Amino acid sequence: MFKTSQRLQVAYYLKNKFLEFVQSKNRHEATGRLRNCVFLAEFTNLPEFKTSLTAINNWD
């Protein structure tokens, strides 16, 4: 399935990066992982992540 949709592949990768953030063991680790997630999501510019990015940026 990923071979046919690069957008789906990227979205799945971003979802896994967000899951890594959620599973962080401490605040320091979580902060770095969240920054990485936000950077990657902004870089990919997938519209499906726009609302989530807005919420995260407003939260910070």
C-alpha positions as CSV (number, residue, x, y, z in Angstrom):
1,M,0.0,0.0,0.0
2,F,2.9,2.4,0.8
3,K,4.3,1.9,-2.6
4,T,1.3,3.4,-4.2
5,S,1.0,6.5,-1.9
6,Q,3.9,8.5,-0.8
7,R,1.6,10.8,1.2
8,L,0.3,7.8,3.1
9,Q,3.9,6.7,3.8
10,V,4.8,10.1,5.1
11,A,1.7,10.3,7.2
12,Y,2.4,6.9,8.7
13,Y,6.0,8.0,9.5
14,L,4.7,11.2,11.2
15,K,2.2,9.2,13.2
16,N,5.0,6.9,14.5
17,K,7.1,10.0,15.4
18,F,4.2,11.4,17.4
19,L,3.8,8.0,19.1
20,E,7.5,8.2,20.1
21,F,6.7,11.6,21.7
22,V,3.8,10.2,23.6
23,Q,5.9,7.4,25.0
24,S,8.7,9.7,26.2
25,K,10.1,8.9,29.6
26,N,10.6,12.5,30.8
27,R,9.9,16.1,30.0
28,H,13.3,16.7,28.4
29,E,12.9,13.8,26.0
30,A,9.3,14.7,25.2
31,T,10.2,18.3,24.4
32,G,12.8,17.3,21.9
33,R,10.6,14.7,20.3
34,L,7.7,17.1,20.0
35,R,9.9,19.7,18.4
36,N,11.0,17.1,15.9
37,C,7.4,16.0,15.2
38,V,6.4,19.6,14.6
39,F,9.3,20.3,12.3
40,L,8.7,17.2,10.2
41,A,5.0,17.9,9.9
42,E,5.6,21.5,8.9
43,F,8.2,20.4,6.4
44,T,6.0,17.8,4.8
45,N,3.1,20.3,4.5
46,L,0.4,17.6,4.5
47,P,-2.9,19.4,5.0
48,E,-4.2,16.5,7.2
49,F,-1.7,17.6,9.9
50,K,-2.5,21.4,9.7
51,T,-5.1,21.4,12.5
52,S,-2.9,19.3,14.8
53,L,0.1,21.7,14.2
54,T,-2.1,24.7,15.0
55,A,-3.2,23.1,18.2
56,I,0.3,22.1,19.2
57,N,1.7,25.6,18.4
58,N,-1.1,27.3,20.4
59,W,-0.5,24.9,23.3
60,D,3.2,25.8,23.5
